[in-house]
Every structure is written in structure tokens, then in C-alpha cells.
Amino acid sequence: MKFRSARHTQVLQPIIDFYVQIIGLEVLGEFENHQGFDGVFIGLPDALNSPVGWHLEFTVSWEPPLHRPDEDDLLVFYPETSEEYEAIIARAKFANIKRYRTKNPYWRRNGVAMLDPDGFGLVIIDPNLMV
């Protein structure tokens, strides 16, 4: 089974920049004016071709989204190495990405929580703590 998380946004380019430049994912595809929507697919290389792949989709249109995220509406990323984890954290710090406190103490113990340009949270899990 494949998995796609789709979300509407008003800030498509900042979302692309965040997930590509900070998190380290890649743009897998884009579309324009598809029934009034522009959008992008973001994920790991070959995610669209993998039988068990996943990717994120972000769309923009004339209608604004009505998001109400709370502290535990999260995407959780598990870097495979300490180097990958440290690189993400360093890029986020350099870009002044806002960190925040999750409700769930599990996420606070095992990673770093930050907000994307839409105000949705994500946690980058420290691979050294997930032994």
C-alpha cells in the first residue's frame, strides 16, 4: 500500500522550501491548474515508484484553508543516521525555524519539534535515542 498525506496551503513556495531545504526531501512532481489547484509532491527519491512509498502533497487554490492544528498534529520523521539528524537540526536552526513544545512527552524525549510554514508541527526523531 502506498501512502500520501495531502494538505491545502496558502504558502506553497515556503512549504516547498521548508520540506526540501530544511527537512531534506525532494520535489517528486508538480501540477498547475488541475481543476483550479496547483500543487507539488514531496518525498524521498523514487517514492512515487515504490510499491510501499509515501509522499506529501501540498496544494494551493483560490480558497483559503481552514487549518486548526494543535501541538500534537504532527508529521514524525526518523532520520536513519546521526549525521542526517544533525544536518536537519542545523539547517532548521540556521533558518530560524520555530521550535515548540508538544503535548506528548514521548516526542519531547526523543526528538525536536518544529513548525512548518503553515503552523503544523513535525518532530525529527534523534536516532541515538531510538535504540
Residue frames as a rotation matrix with the C-alpha (Angstrom) as fourth column:
MET 1
0.579 0.815 0.000 0.00
0.815 -0.579 0.000 0.00
0.000 0.000 -1.000 0.00
LYS 2
-0.492 -0.663 0.565 1.20
0.627 -0.719 -0.298 3.49
0.604 0.208 0.770 -0.83
PHE 3
0.205 0.505 -0.839 0.55
0.922 -0.388 -0.008 6.49
-0.330 -0.771 -0.544 1.39
ARG 4
-0.478 -0.286 0.831 0.02
0.540 -0.842 0.021 10.16
0.693 0.458 0.557 0.56
SER 5
-0.124 0.412 -0.903 -0.64
0.834 -0.450 -0.319 12.93
-0.538 -0.792 -0.288 3.05
ALA 6
-0.328 0.098 0.939 -2.36
0.738 -0.594 0.320 15.85
0.589 0.799 0.123 1.30
ARG 7
-0.040 0.291 -0.956 -2.80
0.810 -0.551 -0.202 19.34
-0.585 -0.782 -0.214 2.69
HIS 8
0.497 0.299 0.815 -4.06
0.717 -0.670 -0.192 22.61
0.488 0.680 -0.547 1.29
THR 9
-0.146 -0.625 -0.767 -1.96
0.849 -0.477 0.227 25.72
-0.507 -0.618 0.601 1.91
GLN 10
0.943 0.333 -0.015 -1.76
0.283 -0.825 -0.490 29.39
-0.175 0.458 -0.872 1.01
VAL 11
0.518 -0.839 -0.166 2.04
-0.748 -0.539 0.388 29.44
-0.415 -0.077 -0.907 1.14
LEU 12
0.997 -0.017 0.072 3.11
0.048 0.888 -0.457 26.83
-0.056 0.459 0.887 -1.39
GLN 13
0.472 -0.881 0.031 6.65
-0.074 -0.075 -0.994 28.07
0.878 0.467 -0.101 -2.07
PRO 14
-0.073 -0.514 0.855 7.59
-0.944 -0.240 -0.225 28.45
0.321 -0.823 -0.468 1.62
ILE 15
0.668 0.349 0.658 6.22
-0.552 0.825 0.124 24.92
-0.499 -0.446 0.743 2.19
ILE 16
0.917 -0.386 -0.099 8.34
0.162 0.587 -0.793 23.58
0.364 0.711 0.601 -0.68
ASP 17
0.176 -0.905 0.386 11.40
-0.460 -0.423 -0.781 25.42
0.870 -0.040 -0.491 0.63
PHE 18
0.179 -0.059 0.982 10.87
-0.981 0.069 0.183 24.09
-0.079 -0.996 -0.046 4.16
TYR 19
0.771 0.226 0.595 10.42
-0.301 0.953 0.028 20.42
-0.561 -0.201 0.803 3.28
VAL 20
0.851 -0.518 0.088 13.18
0.321 0.379 -0.868 20.42
0.416 0.767 0.489 0.63
GLN 21
0.195 -0.854 0.482 15.82
-0.212 -0.517 -0.829 22.77
0.958 0.060 -0.282 2.06
ILE 22
-0.046 -0.176 0.983 15.32
-0.978 -0.190 -0.080 22.10
0.201 -0.966 -0.164 5.79
ILE 23
0.541 0.361 0.759 13.97
-0.601 0.798 0.049 18.55
-0.588 -0.483 0.649 6.04
GLY 24
-0.486 -0.873 -0.041 15.93
-0.616 0.309 0.725 17.27
-0.620 0.378 -0.688 3.03
LEU 25
0.119 0.591 0.798 13.14
0.389 0.711 -0.585 15.79
-0.914 0.380 -0.146 0.92
GLU 26
-0.904 -0.427 0.032 12.83
0.165 -0.278 0.946 16.22
-0.395 0.861 0.322 -2.84
VAL 27
-0.050 0.855 -0.516 10.19
-0.767 -0.364 -0.529 17.60
-0.640 0.369 0.674 -5.18
LEU 28
-0.557 -0.092 0.826 8.85
0.192 0.953 0.236 14.49
-0.808 0.290 -0.513 -6.92
GLY 29
-0.527 0.435 0.730 6.37
0.817 0.024 0.576 16.21
0.234 0.900 -0.368 -9.20
GLU 30
-0.756 0.311 -0.577 4.26
0.003 -0.879 -0.478 19.31
-0.655 -0.363 0.663 -9.67
PHE 31
-0.351 0.668 0.656 1.00
0.932 0.184 0.312 20.26
0.087 0.721 -0.687 -11.32
GLU 32
-0.925 0.082 -0.371 -0.67
-0.035 -0.991 -0.131 23.51
-0.378 -0.108 0.920 -12.33
ASN 33
-0.474 0.817 -0.329 -4.30
-0.864 -0.503 -0.002 24.47
-0.167 0.283 0.944 -12.82
HIS 34
-0.864 0.273 -0.422 -5.70
0.150 0.941 0.303 20.99
0.480 0.199 -0.854 -12.20
GLN 35
0.058 0.988 -0.141 -9.35
0.735 0.054 0.676 21.86
0.676 -0.143 -0.723 -11.66
GLY 36
0.706 0.224 0.672 -8.28
-0.074 -0.920 0.385 25.14
0.705 -0.322 -0.632 -10.07
PHE 37
0.905 -0.411 0.107 -5.43
-0.054 0.139 0.989 23.72
-0.422 -0.901 0.103 -7.97
ASP 38
0.345 -0.908 -0.238 -1.67
-0.552 0.009 -0.834 23.98
0.759 0.420 -0.498 -8.22
GLY 39
0.899 0.020 0.438 0.38
-0.402 0.434 0.806 21.53
-0.174 -0.901 0.398 -6.24
VAL 40
-0.022 -0.966 -0.257 3.53
-0.848 0.154 -0.507 19.64
0.529 0.207 -0.823 -5.50
PHE 41
0.936 0.127 -0.327 4.51
0.030 0.899 0.436 16.14
0.349 -0.418 0.838 -4.41
ILE 42
0.154 -0.895 0.419 7.42
-0.851 -0.336 -0.404 15.98
0.502 -0.294 -0.813 -1.96
GLY 43
0.947 0.135 0.291 9.19
-0.280 0.791 0.543 12.92
-0.157 -0.596 0.787 -0.57
LEU 44
0.076 -0.928 0.364 12.17
-0.264 0.333 0.905 10.65
-0.961 -0.165 -0.220 -0.85
PRO 45
-0.444 -0.282 -0.850 13.66
-0.881 -0.035 0.472 9.78
-0.163 0.959 -0.233 -4.25
ASP 46
-0.804 0.152 -0.576 11.67
-0.231 0.811 0.537 7.06
0.549 0.564 -0.617 -6.08
ALA 47
-0.815 0.531 0.231 8.80
-0.182 0.144 -0.973 7.33
-0.549 -0.835 -0.020 -3.59
LEU 48
0.013 0.879 -0.477 6.25
-0.887 -0.210 -0.412 7.54
-0.462 0.428 0.777 -6.38
ASN 49
0.045 -0.071 -0.996 7.58
-0.789 0.609 -0.079 4.35
0.613 0.790 -0.029 -8.00
SER 50
-0.899 -0.421 0.123 7.99
-0.394 0.653 -0.646 2.29
0.192 -0.629 -0.753 -4.84
PRO 51
-0.318 0.823 -0.471 5.25
0.217 0.547 0.808 -0.26
0.923 0.155 -0.353 -4.11
VAL 52
0.288 0.390 -0.875 5.27
0.935 0.081 0.344 0.90
0.204 -0.917 -0.341 -0.45
GLY 53
-0.667 -0.649 0.366 6.31
0.601 -0.759 -0.250 4.50
0.440 0.053 0.897 -0.97
TRP 54
0.305 0.704 -0.642 4.93
0.885 -0.458 -0.082 7.60
-0.352 -0.543 -0.763 0.68
HIS 55
-0.679 -0.526 0.513 4.92
0.639 -0.767 0.060 11.28
0.361 0.369 0.856 -0.15
LEU 56
-0.314 0.517 -0.796 3.43
0.497 -0.624 -0.602 14.59
-0.808 -0.585 -0.061 0.89
GLU 57
-0.323 0.284 0.903 1.17
0.851 -0.329 0.409 16.60
0.413 0.901 -0.135 -1.39
PHE 58
-0.422 0.210 -0.882 0.57
0.453 -0.794 -0.405 20.30
-0.785 -0.571 0.240 -0.91
THR 59
-0.223 0.442 0.869 -1.98
0.936 -0.153 0.318 22.23
0.274 0.884 -0.379 -2.95
VAL 60
-0.719 0.079 -0.691 -2.97
0.200 -0.928 -0.314 25.87
-0.666 -0.364 0.651 -3.33
SER 61
-0.335 0.666 0.667 -6.12
0.890 -0.008 0.456 27.39
0.309 0.746 -0.590 -4.83
TRP 62
-0.436 0.258 0.862 -8.28
-0.037 -0.962 0.269 30.48
0.899 0.085 0.429 -4.60
GLU 63
0.654 0.754 0.058 -9.99
-0.144 0.050 0.988 29.09
0.743 -0.655 0.141 -1.49
PRO 64
-0.212 -0.797 0.566 -8.02
-0.797 -0.194 -0.572 29.54
0.566 -0.572 -0.594 1.76
PRO 65
-0.329 0.045 -0.943 -7.54
0.319 0.946 -0.066 26.55
0.889 -0.322 -0.325 4.06
LEU 66
0.431 0.509 0.745 -9.20
-0.617 -0.436 0.655 26.47
0.659 -0.742 0.126 7.48
HIS 67
-0.083 -0.591 -0.802 -6.47
0.280 0.759 -0.588 24.75
0.956 -0.273 0.103 9.50
ARG 68
0.597 0.185 0.781 -6.60
-0.677 -0.405 0.614 24.41
0.430 -0.895 -0.116 13.27
PRO 69
0.154 -0.586 -0.795 -3.53
0.167 0.809 -0.564 22.36
0.974 -0.046 0.222 14.17
ASP 70
0.910 0.002 0.415 -2.70
-0.401 -0.255 0.880 21.70
0.108 -0.967 -0.231 17.81
GLU 71
0.217 -0.942 0.256 0.57
-0.945 -0.138 0.295 20.68
-0.243 -0.306 -0.920 19.47
ASP 72
-0.363 -0.372 0.854 0.20
-0.275 0.919 0.284 17.00
-0.890 -0.132 -0.436 18.60
ASP 73
0.896 0.430 0.110 -0.92
0.015 0.219 -0.976 17.24
-0.443 0.876 0.190 14.96
LEU 74
0.177 -0.979 -0.105 2.44
-0.580 -0.190 0.792 16.01
-0.795 -0.079 -0.602 13.75
LEU 75
0.825 -0.281 -0.490 4.44
-0.243 0.606 -0.757 14.54
0.510 0.744 0.431 10.96
VAL 76
0.655 -0.624 0.425 7.21
-0.393 0.199 0.898 12.45
-0.645 -0.755 -0.115 12.50
PHE 77
0.705 -0.523 -0.480 10.48
-0.467 0.168 -0.868 11.92
0.535 0.836 -0.125 10.64
TYR 78
0.823 -0.442 0.357 13.02
-0.032 0.591 0.806 9.25
-0.568 -0.674 0.472 11.60
PRO 79
0.469 -0.742 -0.480 16.45
-0.859 -0.258 -0.441 10.09
0.204 0.619 -0.758 10.14
GLU 80
0.876 -0.122 -0.467 18.49
0.071 0.990 -0.125 6.94
0.478 0.076 0.875 9.62
THR 81
0.028 -0.949 -0.315 21.78
0.822 0.201 -0.532 8.35
0.568 -0.244 0.786 10.90
SER 82
0.253 -0.070 -0.965 23.01
0.782 -0.573 0.246 10.82
-0.570 -0.816 -0.090 13.48
GLU 83
-0.784 -0.615 -0.084 24.59
0.420 -0.626 0.657 12.83
-0.456 0.480 0.749 10.67
GLU 84
-0.540 0.674 0.504 21.26
0.537 -0.184 0.823 13.16
0.648 0.715 -0.263 8.86
TYR 85
0.428 0.694 -0.579 19.54
0.883 -0.184 0.432 14.18
0.193 -0.696 -0.691 12.12
GLU 86
-0.044 -0.541 -0.840 22.21
0.663 -0.645 0.380 16.76
-0.748 -0.540 0.387 13.00
ALA 87
-0.893 -0.279 0.352 22.11
0.448 -0.496 0.743 18.22
-0.032 0.822 0.568 9.47
ILE 88
-0.069 0.948 0.312 18.33
0.684 -0.182 0.706 18.75
0.726 0.262 -0.636 9.66
ILE 89
0.538 0.259 -0.802 18.60
0.824 -0.363 0.435 20.36
-0.178 -0.895 -0.408 13.10
ALA 90
-0.430 -0.790 -0.438 21.46
0.593 -0.613 0.522 22.61
-0.681 -0.036 0.732 11.93
ARG 91
-0.781 0.189 0.596 19.56
0.491 -0.405 0.771 23.74
0.387 0.894 0.223 8.82
ALA 92
0.296 0.952 -0.079 16.45
0.761 -0.185 0.622 24.47
0.578 -0.245 -0.779 10.91
LYS 93
0.324 -0.253 -0.912 18.48
0.774 -0.483 0.409 26.48
-0.544 -0.838 0.039 13.42
PHE 94
-0.741 -0.671 0.036 20.24
0.538 -0.560 0.630 28.42
-0.403 0.486 0.776 10.67
ALA 95
-0.639 0.579 0.507 16.85
0.383 -0.333 0.862 29.25
0.668 0.744 -0.008 9.09
ASN 96
-0.915 0.244 0.322 15.38
-0.404 -0.558 -0.725 30.30
0.003 -0.793 0.609 12.47
ILE 97
-0.292 0.822 -0.489 12.66
-0.072 0.491 0.868 27.67
0.954 0.289 -0.084 12.27
LYS 98
-0.104 0.354 0.929 10.43
-0.926 -0.375 0.039 27.93
0.363 -0.856 0.367 15.32
ARG 99
-0.768 -0.102 -0.633 10.62
0.133 0.941 -0.312 25.06
0.627 -0.324 -0.708 17.80
TYR 100
-0.040 0.783 0.621 7.76
-0.816 -0.384 0.432 24.29
0.576 -0.489 0.655 20.16
ARG 101
-0.816 -0.171 0.552 6.69
-0.533 0.594 -0.603 22.03
-0.225 -0.786 -0.576 23.00
THR 102
-0.486 0.650 -0.584 4.50
-0.217 0.557 0.802 19.07
0.847 0.516 -0.130 22.10
LYS 103
0.359 0.692 0.626 1.75
-0.871 0.008 0.492 17.88
0.336 -0.721 0.606 24.41
ASN 104
0.966 0.046 -0.255 3.02
-0.004 0.987 0.163 14.32
0.259 -0.157 0.953 24.35
PRO 105
0.585 -0.785 0.202 6.21
-0.640 -0.295 0.709 13.93
-0.498 -0.544 -0.675 26.43
TYR 106
0.509 -0.390 0.767 7.33
0.477 0.870 0.126 10.99
-0.717 0.301 0.629 24.27
TRP 107
0.710 -0.214 0.671 8.08
0.606 -0.300 -0.736 13.34
0.359 0.930 -0.084 21.39
ARG 108
0.818 -0.415 0.398 9.92
-0.508 -0.846 0.160 15.78
0.271 -0.333 -0.903 23.69
ARG 109
0.540 -0.624 0.565 12.16
-0.345 0.448 0.825 12.99
-0.767 -0.641 0.027 24.99
ASN 110
0.222 -0.396 0.891 13.01
0.538 0.812 0.227 11.53
-0.813 0.429 0.394 21.61
GLY 111
-0.107 -0.262 0.959 13.29
0.985 -0.160 0.067 14.40
0.136 0.952 0.275 19.19
VAL 112
-0.831 -0.155 -0.534 12.99
0.209 -0.977 -0.040 18.04
-0.516 -0.145 0.844 18.27
ALA 113
0.107 0.938 0.330 9.61
0.920 0.032 -0.389 19.57
-0.376 0.345 -0.860 17.41
MET 114
-0.836 -0.321 -0.444 9.29
0.127 -0.902 0.412 22.47
-0.533 0.288 0.796 14.99
LEU 115
0.237 0.962 -0.134 6.60
0.172 -0.177 -0.969 24.21
-0.956 0.207 -0.207 12.98
ASP 116
-0.444 -0.291 0.848 6.31
0.874 0.069 0.481 24.28
-0.199 0.954 0.223 9.21
PRO 117
-0.990 -0.050 0.131 5.18
0.084 -0.959 0.269 27.46
0.112 0.278 0.954 7.39
ASP 118
-0.210 0.977 0.036 1.51
-0.035 -0.044 0.998 26.51
0.977 0.208 0.044 7.87
GLY 119
-0.181 0.094 0.979 1.97
-0.935 -0.325 -0.141 26.17
0.305 -0.941 0.147 11.63
PHE 120
0.873 0.397 -0.283 1.77
-0.321 0.905 0.280 22.37
0.367 -0.154 0.917 11.60
GLY 121
0.382 -0.732 0.563 4.19
-0.808 0.031 0.589 20.52
-0.449 -0.680 -0.580 13.79
LEU 122
0.714 -0.258 -0.650 6.72
-0.171 0.837 -0.520 17.93
0.678 0.483 0.554 12.94
VAL 123
0.709 -0.523 0.474 9.17
-0.479 0.137 0.867 16.01
-0.518 -0.841 -0.153 15.05
ILE 124
0.361 -0.719 -0.593 12.63
-0.563 0.339 -0.754 14.97
0.743 0.606 -0.282 13.96
ILE 125
0.990 0.071 0.120 13.50
-0.137 0.629 0.765 11.88
-0.021 -0.774 0.633 15.98
ASP 126
0.170 -0.979 0.111 17.07
-0.985 -0.164 0.060 11.55
-0.041 -0.119 -0.992 17.24
PRO 127
0.516 0.063 -0.854 18.26
-0.386 0.908 -0.166 8.10
0.765 0.415 0.492 16.04
ASN 128
-0.602 -0.793 -0.097 20.56
-0.209 0.273 -0.939 7.86
0.771 -0.545 -0.330 19.09
LEU 129
-0.629 0.435 0.644 17.53
-0.752 -0.127 -0.647 7.90
-0.200 -0.891 0.407 21.38
MET 130
0.474 0.856 -0.204 15.63
-0.877 0.438 -0.200 5.24
-0.082 0.274 0.958 19.45
VAL 131
-0.550 -0.755 -0.358 17.98
-0.748 0.636 -0.192 2.35
0.372 0.162 -0.914 20.23
